[in-house]
Amino acid sequence: MTLLTIFIYILFSLLVFAFAIATGAMLFAARRLQPDRITGHIPDTLILLGCKIRTRSIESRIRTAADWMKDHPDTICICSGGQGKDEDISEAEYMKEGLTAQGIDWKRLPMERNSTNTRENLALSHRVIASLGRGDSAIIITSAFHCYRAVFLGRREGLHCLALPAPNPRKSFLFFYAREVVAIWVTWLGEFFFRSNYRRPKS
């Protein structure tokens, strides 16, 4: 067995290990952190995380939020997401329009329109929650594969949060799954090596 073969074998084993660990985290979050699995107090605030507008992913998240809000009339939903370079409106505005189109009162839909990534989504949405006097608890709505990282970052920002997974679009599942595995490891490594230098975004 040559050194190159050994190197390839080790590299492949590490990749399999990395995917397995991240996949386990994603499955745990999608199944064990849902509100219907929790006894006791259920948060009455949702944080709806944005993604690229006019895609299956964001429409799935909007439908999931609308269904929950119809069943829980005291719930508000913070629509969180800024405006991308190729977007004509912010993700927050797009989601708010989508929810009102499904019969949700716009007064129940405060917005956070400045975030550019998941960490900022959670940090800035937390400030909106605080400004409304609704404590530190929330249910995060995002795509199923994204739930683990969203809850992880939310808790790092001081939120007591659960996750309500929106169905993953089948057509692009493999691409987003692989990307999320990488993002999870980047988040873990970033927390381990650089957390002490992190500064929360300004409101």
N, CA, C and O of each residue as an XYZ file, in Angstrom:
812
protein
N       0.852     -1.194      0.000
C       0.000      0.000      0.000
C       0.894      1.253      0.000
O       1.734      1.428      0.883
N       0.701      2.099     -0.984
C       1.530      3.296     -1.110
C       1.075      4.386     -0.148
O      -0.025      4.340      0.401
N       1.954      5.366      0.040
C       1.599      6.496      0.902
C       0.398      7.254      0.363
O      -0.438      7.725      1.134
N       0.305      7.375     -0.964
C      -0.835      8.060     -1.564
C      -2.128      7.321     -1.267
O      -3.147      7.942     -0.965
N      -2.091      6.001     -1.350
C      -3.285      5.203     -1.050
C      -3.700      5.371      0.404
O      -4.882      5.518      0.711
N      -2.715      5.347      1.292
C      -3.010      5.540      2.715
C      -3.608      6.918      2.957
O      -4.570      7.059      3.711
N      -3.037      7.935      2.318
C      -3.545      9.299      2.472
C      -4.986      9.401      1.984
O      -5.827     10.004      2.651
N      -5.273      8.816      0.828
C      -6.635      8.853      0.286
C      -7.599      8.122      1.213
O      -8.718      8.583      1.440
N      -7.171      6.994      1.744
C      -8.011      6.224      2.664
C      -8.320      7.037      3.919
O      -9.467      7.092      4.364
N      -7.293      7.667      4.484
C      -7.503      8.474      5.692
C      -8.413      9.660      5.397
O      -9.312      9.966      6.181
N      -8.184     10.324      4.274
C      -9.008     11.471      3.906
C     -10.458     11.062      3.714
O     -11.367     11.749      4.180
N     -10.676      9.953      3.035
C     -12.039      9.462      2.824
C     -12.708      9.122      4.154
O     -13.880      9.434      4.360
N     -11.967      8.488      5.048
C     -12.514      8.131      6.362
C     -12.902      9.372      7.155
O     -13.937      9.395      7.822
N     -12.067     10.404      7.077
C     -12.377     11.652      7.777
C     -13.620     12.315      7.210
O     -14.433     12.858      7.959
N     -13.773     12.275      5.893
C     -14.959     12.862      5.267
C     -16.216     12.118      5.686
O     -17.234     12.734      6.001
N     -16.145     10.786      5.690
C     -17.296      9.985      6.118
C     -17.640     10.299      7.572
O     -18.810     10.455      7.919
N     -16.618     10.392      8.415
C     -16.831     10.719      9.826
C     -17.478     12.091      9.978
O     -18.422     12.257     10.750
N     -16.968     13.070      9.239
C     -17.505     14.434      9.325
C     -18.961     14.479      8.898
O     -19.782     15.120      9.554
N     -19.288     13.804      7.804
C     -20.670     13.779      7.337
C     -21.569     13.054      8.334
O     -22.702     13.476      8.565
N     -21.076     11.974      8.922
C     -21.883     11.207      9.868
C     -22.210     12.023     11.115
O     -23.353     12.030     11.571
N     -21.215     12.706     11.663
C     -21.433     13.510     12.866
C     -22.402     14.653     12.585
O     -23.329     14.886     13.361
N     -22.193     15.365     11.483
C     -23.072     16.488     11.146
C     -24.483     16.005     10.837
O     -25.458     16.657     11.213
N     -24.599     14.872     10.157
C     -25.920     14.325      9.853
C     -26.652     13.947     11.128
O     -27.853     14.188     11.252
N     -25.936     13.356     12.078
C     -26.550     13.029     13.360
C     -27.077     14.261     14.071
O     -28.163     14.234     14.650
N     -26.310     15.340     14.028
C     -26.755     16.592     14.647
C     -28.005     17.128     13.964
O     -28.930     17.588     14.633
N     -28.037     17.072     12.628
C     -29.202     17.559     11.888
C     -30.443     16.738     12.210
O     -31.521     17.296     12.416
N     -30.298     15.419     12.254
C     -31.438     14.548     12.540
C     -31.941     14.758     13.961
O     -33.148     14.766     14.204
N     -31.016     14.926     14.897
C     -31.407     15.172     16.284
C     -32.242     16.436     16.393
O     -33.296     16.442     17.029
N     -31.765     17.506     15.770
C     -32.475     18.784     15.860
C     -33.837     18.706     15.196
O     -34.821     19.210     15.738
N     -33.906     18.082     14.033
C     -35.161     18.028     13.288
C     -36.213     17.192     14.004
O     -37.411     17.409     13.820
N     -35.772     16.234     14.822
C     -36.725     15.328     15.472
C     -36.936     15.604     16.952
O     -38.044     15.421     17.457
N     -35.907     16.037     17.653
C     -35.984     16.137     19.102
C     -36.189     17.545     19.632
O     -36.505     17.713     20.810
N     -36.018     18.560     18.798
C     -36.154     19.937     19.268
C     -37.449     20.587     18.818
O     -37.593     21.807     18.900
N     -38.394     19.784     18.342
C     -39.666     20.335     17.887
C     -40.561     20.659     19.082
O     -40.499     19.974     20.102
N     -41.391     21.695     18.966
C     -42.260     22.099     20.077
C     -43.194     20.997     20.558
O     -43.473     20.905     21.754
N     -43.688     20.149     19.634
C     -44.644     19.123     20.053
C     -43.992     17.991     20.839
O     -44.688     17.101     21.329
N     -42.681     18.013     20.965
C     -41.976     17.018     21.771
C     -41.601     17.568     23.144
O     -40.985     16.872     23.952
N     -41.971     18.805     23.400
C     -41.611     19.459     24.654
C     -42.838     19.572     25.547
O     -43.910     19.972     25.094
N     -42.677     19.217     26.816
C     -43.748     19.424     27.782
C     -43.511     20.747     28.495
O     -42.369     21.172     28.672
N     -44.589     21.388     28.898
C     -44.453     22.670     29.571
C     -44.689     23.836     28.629
O     -45.460     23.737     27.674
N     -44.012     24.944     28.913
C     -44.239     26.179     28.172
C     -43.766     26.075     26.727
O     -42.642     25.656     26.454
N     -44.647     26.464     25.810
C     -44.302     26.548     24.397
C     -44.168     28.030     24.040
O     -45.110     28.788     24.269
N     -43.044     28.465     23.494
C     -42.866     29.886     23.160
C     -43.967     30.400     22.239
O     -44.449     29.680     21.364
N     -44.357     31.656     22.449
C     -45.397     32.263     21.612
C     -44.793     33.232     20.595
O     -45.490     34.089     20.051
N     -43.502     33.089     20.346
C     -42.812     33.896     19.340
C     -42.104     32.972     18.355
O     -41.374     32.063     18.750
N     -42.330     33.218     17.081
C     -41.622     32.496     16.031
C     -40.547     33.395     15.436
O     -40.711     34.614     15.371
N     -39.460     32.796     15.008
C     -38.471     33.487     14.179
C     -38.412     32.738     12.860
O     -37.946     31.601     12.802
N     -38.880     33.372     11.817
C     -38.899     32.763     10.492
C     -37.647     33.197      9.740
O     -37.506     34.364      9.375
N     -36.749     32.260      9.512
C     -35.478     32.582      8.865
C     -35.634     32.646      7.352
O     -36.217     31.757      6.731
N     -35.107     33.704      6.781
C     -35.205     33.890      5.344
C     -34.149     33.119      4.575
O     -33.172     32.626      5.139
N     -34.369     33.030      3.291
C     -33.389     32.501      2.338
C     -33.740     33.160      1.001
O     -34.570     34.068      0.961
N     -33.142     32.728     -0.048
C     -33.371     33.376     -1.338
C     -34.863     33.416     -1.668
O     -35.559     32.405     -1.572
N     -35.346     34.605     -2.059
C     -36.773     34.762     -2.325
C     -37.164     34.037     -3.613
O     -36.339     33.770     -4.486
N     -38.462     33.733     -3.689
C     -39.048     33.042     -4.847
C     -38.383     31.688     -5.114
O     -38.097     31.333     -6.257
N     -38.149     30.949     -4.038
C     -37.613     29.597     -4.151
C     -38.513     28.632     -3.385
O     -39.330     29.053     -2.567
N     -38.360     27.350     -3.650
C     -39.147     26.344     -2.937
C     -38.838     26.366     -1.443
O     -39.721     26.133     -0.619
N     -37.597     26.644     -1.103
C     -37.210     26.646      0.312
C     -37.959     27.708      1.103
O     -38.505     27.418      2.167
N     -37.990     28.924      0.598
C     -38.647     29.991      1.358
C     -40.158     29.800      1.376
O     -40.807     30.133      2.367
N     -40.730     29.269      0.299
C     -42.172     29.020      0.278
C     -42.535     27.932      1.283
O     -43.577     28.010      1.932
N     -41.680     26.917      1.414
C     -41.921     25.867      2.397
C     -41.888     26.429      3.813
O     -42.703     26.049      4.653
N     -40.965     27.318      4.075
C     -40.875     27.935      5.399
C     -42.099     28.806      5.678
O     -42.627     28.798      6.790
N     -42.544     29.543      4.688
C     -43.723     30.398      4.858
C     -44.952     29.556      5.175
O     -45.719     29.899      6.075
N     -45.149     28.460      4.449
C     -46.308     27.592      4.705
C     -46.258     26.999      6.105
O     -47.280     26.915      6.786
N     -45.074     26.590      6.531
C     -44.934     26.018      7.868
C     -45.283     27.042      8.940
O     -45.969     26.717      9.910
N     -44.818     28.270      8.773
C     -45.130     29.335      9.734
C     -46.619     29.653      9.737
O     -47.212     29.822     10.803
N     -47.225     29.737      8.564
C     -48.651     30.057      8.466
C     -49.496     28.990      9.156
O     -50.436     29.312      9.883
N     -49.165     27.731      8.932
C     -49.927     26.641      9.560
C     -49.841     26.723     11.077
O     -50.843     26.541     11.768
N     -48.647     26.994     11.598
C     -48.481     27.097     13.049
C     -49.256     28.289     13.603
O     -49.904     28.172     14.643
N     -49.200     29.412     12.937
C     -49.858     30.617     13.438
C     -51.377     30.498     13.403
O     -52.065     31.072     14.248
N     -51.898     29.767     12.443
C     -53.345     29.552     12.395
C     -53.810     28.692     13.566
O     -54.916     28.869     14.075
N     -52.961     27.764     13.986
C     -53.299     26.899     15.117
C     -52.978     27.541     16.461
O     -53.455     27.081     17.498
N     -52.174     28.596     16.450
C     -51.756     29.271     17.689
C     -51.961     30.783     17.514
O     -51.014     31.504     17.202
N     -53.182     31.254     17.713
C     -53.528     32.651     17.397
C     -52.842     33.708     18.254
O     -52.882     34.889     17.910
N     -52.219     33.317     19.351
C     -51.512     34.295     20.188
C     -50.046     34.449     19.786
O     -49.308     35.234     20.382
N     -49.643     33.706     18.788
C     -48.243     33.717     18.365
C     -47.955     34.868     17.407
O     -48.774     35.190     16.546
N     -46.789     35.484     17.564
C     -46.297     36.427     16.563
C     -45.124     35.778     15.830
O     -44.542     34.806     16.313
N     -44.788     36.313     14.679
C     -43.698     35.750     13.887
C     -42.778     36.865     13.407
O     -43.199     37.752     12.664
N     -41.531     36.814     13.835
C     -40.540     37.774     13.355
C     -39.986     37.268     12.031
O     -39.327     36.229     11.980
N     -40.253     37.997     10.980
C     -39.736     37.651      9.656
C     -38.327     38.219      9.549
O     -38.139     39.436      9.572
N     -37.343     37.341      9.433
C     -35.947     37.767      9.546
C     -35.162     37.487      8.276
O     -35.062     36.343      7.833
N     -34.608     38.545      7.693
C     -33.761     38.378      6.518
C     -33.578     39.676      5.763
O     -34.548     40.386      5.495
N     -32.352     39.987      5.423
C     -32.064     41.203      4.676
C     -32.277     41.030      3.183
O     -32.841     40.031      2.737
N     -31.826     41.999      2.425
C     -32.006     42.003      0.969
C     -30.695     41.642      0.284
O     -29.681     42.312      0.475
N     -30.723     40.570     -0.519
C     -29.545     40.163     -1.257
C     -29.302     41.051     -2.459
O     -30.167     41.834     -2.850
N     -28.121     40.927     -3.043
C     -27.754     41.774     -4.178
C     -28.660     41.558     -5.383
O     -28.893     42.481     -6.164
N     -29.168     40.343     -5.531
C     -30.015     40.036     -6.683
C     -31.491     39.975     -6.321
O     -32.289     39.391     -7.054
N     -31.862     40.580     -5.183
C     -33.253     40.559     -4.729
C     -33.831     41.971     -4.740
O     -33.157     42.928     -4.358
N     -35.089     42.096     -5.183
C     -35.706     43.417     -5.276
C     -36.360     43.872     -3.974
O     -36.656     45.056     -3.814
N     -36.588     42.947     -3.047
C     -37.079     43.290     -1.712
C     -36.339     42.411     -0.708
O     -35.689     41.434     -1.080
N     -36.446     42.766      0.552
C     -35.784     41.956      1.571
C     -36.518     40.628      1.750
O     -37.701     40.508      1.429
N     -35.806     39.648      2.260
C     -36.420     38.358      2.556
C     -37.519     38.518      3.597
O     -38.542     37.836      3.529
N     -37.317     39.415      4.560
C     -38.327     39.657      5.589
C     -39.627     40.171      4.975
O     -40.710     39.700      5.323
N     -39.521     41.130      4.067
C     -40.715     41.671      3.414
C     -41.410     40.611      2.572
O     -42.638     40.528      2.557
N     -40.627     39.808      1.877
C     -41.198     38.757      1.033
C     -41.979     37.754      1.882
O     -43.080     37.347      1.510
N     -41.413     37.361      3.013
C     -42.087     36.394      3.879
C     -43.329     36.998      4.518
O     -44.343     36.317      4.670
N     -43.257     38.263      4.890
C     -44.433     38.913      5.464
C     -45.565     38.967      4.446
O     -46.718     38.711      4.791
N     -45.250     39.295      3.206
C     -46.268     39.302      2.156
C     -46.852     37.909      1.954
O     -48.059     37.753      1.768
N     -45.987     36.898      1.992
C     -46.459     35.530      1.831
C     -47.381     35.093      2.954
O     -48.361     34.388      2.715
N     -47.076     35.502      4.172
C     -47.913     35.136      5.312
C     -49.250     35.875      5.294
O     -50.291     35.284      5.586
N     -49.225     37.151      4.956
C     -50.492     37.886      4.883
C     -51.369     37.336      3.766
O     -52.594     37.341      3.887
N     -50.763     36.861      2.680
C     -51.531     36.250      1.592
C     -52.225     34.970      2.050
O     -53.213     34.545      1.450
N     -51.707     34.358      3.114
C     -52.324     33.148      3.655
C     -53.236     33.453      4.838
O     -53.634     32.550      5.573
N     -53.563     34.722      5.017
C     -54.558     35.099      6.010
C     -54.021     35.481      7.372
O     -54.799     35.633      8.314
N     -52.721     35.638      7.504
C     -52.141     36.033      8.795
C     -52.147     37.556      8.913
O     -51.707     38.254      7.999
N     -52.640     38.061     10.027
C     -52.710     39.505     10.267
C     -51.301     40.109     10.268
O     -50.412     39.622     10.966
N     -51.107     41.157      9.491
C     -49.784     41.783      9.390
C     -49.292     42.314     10.730
O     -48.086     42.458     10.934
N     -50.222     42.608     11.655
C     -49.826     43.118     12.964
C     -49.086     42.062     13.782
O     -48.411     42.391     14.758
N     -49.209     40.811     13.392
C     -48.527     39.721     14.090
C     -47.162     39.419     13.471
O     -46.525     38.424     13.818
N     -46.714     40.283     12.552
C     -45.532     39.973     11.753
C     -44.476     41.085     11.784
O     -44.242     41.737     10.766
N     -43.844     41.307     12.929
C     -42.734     42.272     12.944
C     -41.588     41.757     12.073
O     -41.444     40.554     11.856
N     -40.783     42.688     11.584
C     -39.709     42.306     10.667
C     -38.332     42.670     11.211
O     -38.176     43.601     12.002
N     -37.353     41.915     10.767
C     -35.932     42.194     10.992
C     -35.306     42.141      9.603
O     -35.229     41.069      9.002
N     -34.858     43.285      9.085
C     -34.461     43.370      7.677
C     -32.976     43.676      7.455
O     -32.587     44.085      6.361
N     -32.158     43.485      8.469
C     -30.749     43.865      8.343
C     -29.771     42.696      8.323
O     -28.591     42.893      8.035
N     -30.225     41.505      8.617
C     -29.315     40.371      8.739
C     -28.836     39.868      7.385
O     -29.535     39.976      6.377
N     -27.629     39.316      7.387
C     -27.040     38.781      6.160
C     -26.621     37.319      6.297
O     -26.181     36.711      5.322
N     -26.753     36.753      7.490
C     -26.440     35.340      7.692
C     -27.228     34.828      8.890
O     -27.931     35.589      9.555
N     -27.103     33.530      9.158
C     -27.917     32.917     10.208
C     -27.621     33.497     11.580
O     -28.541     33.745     12.359
N     -26.350     33.716     11.884
C     -26.022     34.274     13.198
C     -26.661     35.646     13.388
O     -27.211     35.933     14.451
N     -26.592     36.482     12.374
C     -27.214     37.803     12.473
C     -28.734     37.686     12.529
O     -29.380     38.454     13.241
N     -29.315     36.743     11.795
C     -30.754     36.486     11.906
C     -31.163     36.347     13.367
O     -32.098     36.999     13.833
N     -30.447     35.487     14.077
C     -30.815     35.181     15.452
C     -30.479     36.313     16.411
O     -31.275     36.627     17.296
N     -29.320     36.927     16.250
C     -28.919     38.012     17.149
C     -29.861     39.211     17.030
O     -30.309     39.756     18.039
N     -30.155     39.614     15.805
C     -31.009     40.786     15.602
C     -32.472     40.480     15.909
O     -33.195     41.346     16.402
N     -32.911     39.257     15.621
C     -34.284     38.879     15.978
C     -34.453     38.840     17.491
O     -35.513     39.191     18.009
N     -33.412     38.414     18.199
C     -33.455     38.419     19.659
C     -33.694     39.835     20.176
O     -34.438     40.030     21.137
N     -33.076     40.804     19.550
C     -33.269     42.195     19.968
C     -34.695     42.668     19.689
O     -35.260     43.445     20.458
N     -35.263     42.199     18.595
C     -36.660     42.539     18.312
C     -37.561     41.947     19.387
O     -38.466     42.618     19.884
N     -37.315     40.699     19.741
C     -38.104     40.050     20.790
C     -38.005     40.837     22.091
O     -39.013     41.081     22.754
N     -36.794     41.231     22.452
C     -36.593     41.992     23.690
C     -37.316     43.331     23.639
O     -37.899     43.761     24.634
N     -37.280     43.993     22.483
C     -37.939     45.297     22.358
C     -39.450     45.187     22.484
O     -40.124     46.150     22.850
N     -39.977     44.009     22.180
C     -41.419     43.780     22.288
C     -41.814     43.245     23.660
O     -42.995     43.031     23.932
N     -40.828     43.030     24.520
C     -41.105     42.542     25.861
C     -41.611     41.114     25.900
O     -42.456     40.772     26.727
N     -41.096     40.277     25.005
C     -41.585     38.899     24.918
C     -40.556     37.878     25.417
O     -40.592     36.716     25.015
N     -39.653     38.304     26.280
C     -38.726     37.375     26.907
C     -37.607     36.924     25.989
O     -37.202     37.642     25.074
N     -37.111     35.713     26.251
C     -35.964     35.185     25.511
C     -36.264     33.851     24.834
O     -35.340     33.144     24.431
N     -37.530     33.501     24.704
C     -37.884     32.204     24.134
C     -38.467     32.361     22.741
O     -39.187     33.321     22.463
N     -38.153     31.414     21.867
C     -38.673     31.476     20.502
C     -38.623     30.099     19.852
O     -37.856     29.223     20.251
N     -39.460     29.944     18.848
C     -39.421     28.771     17.978
C     -38.858     29.229     16.639
O     -39.400     30.136     16.008
N     -37.788     28.608     16.217
C     -37.162     28.965     14.945
C     -37.750     28.106     13.837
O     -37.788     26.880     13.945
N     -38.205     28.749     12.778
C     -38.697     28.021     11.614
C     -37.688     28.166     10.486
O     -37.351     29.273     10.066
N     -37.219     27.031     10.010
C     -36.269     27.010      8.907
C     -36.344     25.644      8.251
O     -37.101     24.784      8.701
N     -35.581     25.433      7.211
C     -35.569     24.129      6.549
C     -35.036     23.069      7.508
O     -34.212     23.365      8.374
N     -35.510     21.832      7.351
C     -35.183     20.776      8.311
C     -33.684     20.593      8.496
O     -33.210     20.443      9.622
N     -32.929     20.605      7.392
C     -31.486     20.382      7.512
C     -30.766     21.536      8.200
O     -29.622     21.383      8.630
N     -31.416     22.675      8.307
C     -30.812     23.884      8.878
C     -31.135     24.047     10.360
O     -30.581     24.929     11.015
N     -32.031     23.205     10.903
C     -32.518     23.402     12.269
C     -31.409     23.329     13.309
O     -31.359     24.153     14.223
N     -30.522     22.352     13.178
C     -29.487     22.203     14.204
C     -28.645     23.466     14.325
O     -28.473     24.002     15.420
N     -28.128     23.934     13.210
C     -27.233     25.096     13.252
C     -27.977     26.341     13.725
O     -27.415     27.163     14.449
N     -29.242     26.483     13.317
C     -30.025     27.643     13.740
C     -30.221     27.644     15.254
O     -30.045     28.676     15.902
N     -30.584     26.495     15.820
C     -30.774     26.411     17.268
C     -29.442     26.599     17.995
O     -29.383     27.281     19.018
N     -28.390     26.003     17.476
C     -27.060     26.153     18.072
C     -26.675     27.626     18.156
O     -26.246     28.100     19.208
N     -26.829     28.346     17.052
C     -26.457     29.759     17.033
C     -27.428     30.599     17.862
O     -27.019     31.556     18.519
N     -28.712     30.243     17.830
C     -29.686     30.965     18.636
C     -29.367     30.886     20.117
O     -29.441     31.887     20.829
N     -29.018     29.715     20.572
C     -28.678     29.552     21.983
C     -27.385     30.273     22.334
O     -27.236     30.774     23.449
N     -26.459     30.328     21.400
C     -25.236     31.095     21.631
C     -25.526     32.589     21.737
O     -24.759     33.334     22.346
N     -26.632     33.022     21.144
C     -27.022     34.435     21.219
C     -27.941     34.714     22.404
O     -28.460     35.822     22.535
N     -28.146     33.722     23.267
C     -28.927     33.930     24.475
C     -30.396     33.598     24.363
O     -31.167     33.907     25.271
N     -30.802     32.979     23.277
C     -32.200     32.596     23.103
C     -32.453     31.201     23.662
O     -31.613     30.309     23.540
N     -33.611     31.026     24.270
C     -34.089     29.696     24.629
C     -34.985     29.262     23.469
O     -36.134     29.692     23.372
N     -34.462     28.422     22.603
C     -35.179     28.187     21.348
C     -35.381     26.714     21.021
O     -34.599     25.840     21.398
N     -36.468     26.491     20.304
C     -36.795     25.199     19.722
C     -36.790     25.375     18.213
O     -36.580     26.481     17.713
N     -37.020     24.295     17.492
C     -37.011     24.375     16.030
C     -38.256     23.719     15.458
O     -38.674     22.651     15.907
N     -38.838     24.365     14.472
C     -39.969     23.808     13.733
C     -39.510     23.647     12.286
O     -39.422     24.635     11.558
N     -39.216     22.421     11.859
C     -38.623     22.227     10.529
C     -39.633     22.339      9.400
O     -40.716     21.758      9.460
N     -39.272     23.083      8.383
C     -40.044     23.117      7.140
C     -39.503     22.023      6.226
O     -38.295     21.784      6.211
N     -40.360     21.359      5.470
C     -39.890     20.283      4.588
C     -38.795     20.758      3.639
O     -38.865     21.854      3.084
N     -37.791     19.920      3.467
C     -36.709     20.238      2.531
C     -37.162     20.018      1.091
O     -37.756     18.982      0.793
N     -36.900     20.958      0.198
C     -37.212     20.739     -1.222
C     -36.422     19.540     -1.752
O     -35.204     19.477     -1.587
N     -37.108     18.599     -2.382
C     -36.440     17.373     -2.831
C     -35.453     17.624     -3.964
O     -34.393     17.002     -4.024
N     -35.806     18.533     -4.853
C     -35.005     18.723     -6.059
C     -33.577     19.129     -5.744
O     -32.642     18.678     -6.406
N     -33.404     19.969     -4.750
C     -32.070     20.493     -4.436
C     -31.549     19.983     -3.098
O     -30.633     20.566     -2.517
N     -32.143     18.877     -2.605
C     -31.805     18.407     -1.260
C     -30.326     18.074     -1.106
O     -29.693     18.515     -0.146
N     -29.768     17.306     -2.033
C     -28.381     16.865     -1.885
C     -27.406     18.036     -1.839
O     -26.448     18.034     -1.065
N     -27.665     19.034     -2.677
C     -26.786     20.206     -2.692
C     -26.827     20.934     -1.354
O     -25.785     21.244     -0.776
N     -28.048     21.206     -0.860
C     -28.167     21.958      0.387
C     -27.718     21.127      1.584
O     -27.187     21.667      2.555
N     -27.934     19.808      1.514
C     -27.465     18.934      2.593
C     -25.944     18.986      2.703
O     -25.402     19.160      3.794
N     -25.261     18.835      1.572
C     -23.797     18.874      1.585
C     -23.291     20.238      2.046
O     -22.324     20.325      2.801
N     -23.945     21.294      1.590
C     -23.533     22.641      1.995
C     -23.724     22.847      3.493
O     -22.905     23.493      4.147
N     -24.815     22.293      4.035
C     -25.080     22.464      5.458
C     -24.086     21.680      6.311
O     -23.699     22.137      7.387
N     -23.671     20.512      5.843
C     -22.642     19.759      6.564
C     -21.377     20.602      6.703
O     -20.790     20.688      7.781
N     -20.972     21.216      5.607
C     -19.793     22.087      5.644
C     -20.029     23.261      6.597
O     -19.150     23.615      7.382
N     -21.223     23.862      6.523
C     -21.534     25.018      7.369
C     -21.516     24.653      8.850
O     -21.071     25.444      9.682
N     -21.997     23.464      9.178
C     -21.988     23.022     10.574
C     -20.556     22.912     11.094
O     -20.249     23.371     12.194
N     -19.690     22.302     10.297
C     -18.307     22.163     10.734
C     -17.594     23.512     10.806
O     -16.787     23.741     11.707
N     -17.885     24.392      9.872
C     -17.310     25.739      9.930
C     -17.765     26.447     11.205
O     -16.979     27.133     11.860
N     -19.046     26.271     11.550
C     -19.581     26.878     12.774
C     -18.901     26.304     14.006
O     -18.469     27.050     14.884
N     -18.805     24.991     14.075
C     -18.142     24.363     15.224
C     -16.696     24.834     15.369
O     -16.265     25.219     16.456
N     -15.963     24.801     14.274
C     -14.558     25.212     14.329
C     -14.421     26.699     14.654
O     -13.523     27.106     15.391
N     -15.327     27.501     14.091
C     -15.305     28.926     14.389
C     -15.581     29.210     15.849
O     -14.942     30.070     16.455
N     -16.553     28.472     16.426
C     -16.850     28.644     17.845
C     -15.649     28.238     18.700
O     -15.345     28.878     19.706
N     -14.980     27.178     18.291
C     -13.855     26.670     19.081
C     -12.645     27.598     19.027
O     -12.003     27.852     20.047
N     -12.340     28.099     17.839
C     -11.104     28.866     17.663
C     -11.277     30.381     17.782
O     -10.364     31.083     18.216
N     -12.462     30.883     17.390
C     -12.588     32.335     17.242
C     -13.690     32.966     18.082
O     -13.911     34.173     17.984
N     -14.380     32.194     18.895
C     -15.504     32.744     19.646
C     -15.088     33.935     20.505
O     -15.856     34.885     20.660
N     -13.904     33.893     21.052
C     -13.467     34.969     21.952
C     -13.332     36.299     21.226
O     -13.352     37.357     21.855
N     -13.195     36.251     19.891
C     -13.051     37.485     19.113
C     -14.352     37.938     18.473
O     -14.393     38.956     17.783
N     -15.423     37.171     18.707
C     -16.697     37.488     18.056
C     -17.370     38.686     18.702
O     -17.405     38.812     19.926
N     -17.898     39.555     17.869
C     -18.667     40.698     18.348
C     -20.055     40.631     17.741
O     -20.196     40.511     16.524
N     -21.077     40.708     18.574
C     -22.438     40.639     18.077
C     -22.741     41.843     17.198
O     -22.235     42.939     17.440
N     -23.575     41.635     16.168
C     -23.865     42.734     15.251
C     -24.627     43.851     15.930
O     -25.412     43.616     16.848
N     -24.392     45.065     15.472
C     -25.108     46.208     16.002
C     -26.517     46.236     15.454
O     -26.760     45.823     14.320
N     -27.448     46.725     16.261
C     -28.835     46.814     15.807
C     -29.019     48.053     14.963
O     -30.122     48.313     14.481
